[in-house]
Amino acid sequence: MQTERIYNLSYVNADLSGFLHHLEKSYINQRVGAYIATVNPEIGYAAAKDSSYCDVLSAADFILPDGIGVVMMSKLTNNRLKSRIAGYDVFVNLLKIANDKQKRIFLYGAKKEVNQAVVDRISSEYPGISIVGYSDGYAQDKEAVAKRIAKAKPDMVFVALGYPHQERFIYEYKHLFPQAIAIGLGGSFDVFSGTVKRAPNFLIRLNLEWLYRLLTNPSRWKRMLNIPKYAFTVLKEEKVQKQSYYPEQVKERSKQIDA
């Protein structure tokens, strides 16, 4: 798929339907696995500050711009992304695909009661899906969970451990379940289970989901500070790149004139 690069990460440049169509046609239908990372400004800032984590994200087959802040920065740097692609929306659409195609899934993450609620809802609403395993996110032995996933042979693995743990888990153990679509989903299990309410649709359409999260959970304000930090970091890097690029252009033109 077409991508646009913003501070060392190449994001999918498509809308939700376009991405899902490509994923279904070229991966799911072909039984080809993929690692999908969902990146918002907070995660983007973390990757900018930690080169090893940036490498983990860069290894993904698809990096989705899961945050309007990423899309806004793409416009300011002239690497224009078409749309935000929210991890939660990808999750519920993959469940529909899995249901229609009678796929096998594994669910890993969140608190035990939340994980169980997700299992119960999927079992009730998606009869075509086979849940071949699940584990809450507090299991101490991640390698043991990965081996359980490998043994279950799922078509899709949904990992909701929060960053950077979910991406590091997929990166480290994806070789054990190469046939699966594996995606990091952050707090999606909390929303899907009803533990946390998602913003109303009109706020989502206005790209104000972040504001709803802040108003309903004021303790997130410290995390929100990462958004301007991310913006500053990206713009600073953009300025450095331009300064290192344009002098070379000037030098080259001077050589041509002198010749």
Sequence and secondary structure as in RCSB ss.txt:
>XXXX:A:sequence
MQTERIYNLSYVNADLSGFLHHLEKSYINQRVGAYIATVNPEIGYAAAKDSSYCDVLSAADFILPDGIGVVMMSK
LTNNRLKSRIAGYDVFVNLLKIANDKQKRIFLYGAKKEVNQAVVDRISSEYPGISIVGYSDGYAQDKEAVAKRIA
KAKPDMVFVALGYPHQERFIYEYKHLFPQAIAIGLGGSFDVFSGTVKRAPNFLIRLNLEWLYRLLTNPSRWKRML
NIPKYAFTVLKEEKVQKQSYYPEQVKERSKQIDA
>XXXX:A:secstr
  EEEETTEEEE S HHHHHHHHIIIIITTT  EEEEEE HHHHHHHHH HHHHHHHHTSSEEEE SHHHHHHHH
HTT   S    HHHHHHHHHHHHHHTT EEEEEES HHHHHHHHHHHHHH TT EEEEEE TT S HHHHHHHHH
HH  SEEEEES TTHHHHHHHHHGGGSTTSEEEE TTHHHHHHTSS    HHHHHTT HHHHHHHH GGGHHHHT
HHHHHHHHHHHHHHHHHHHHHHHHHHHHHHHHH 
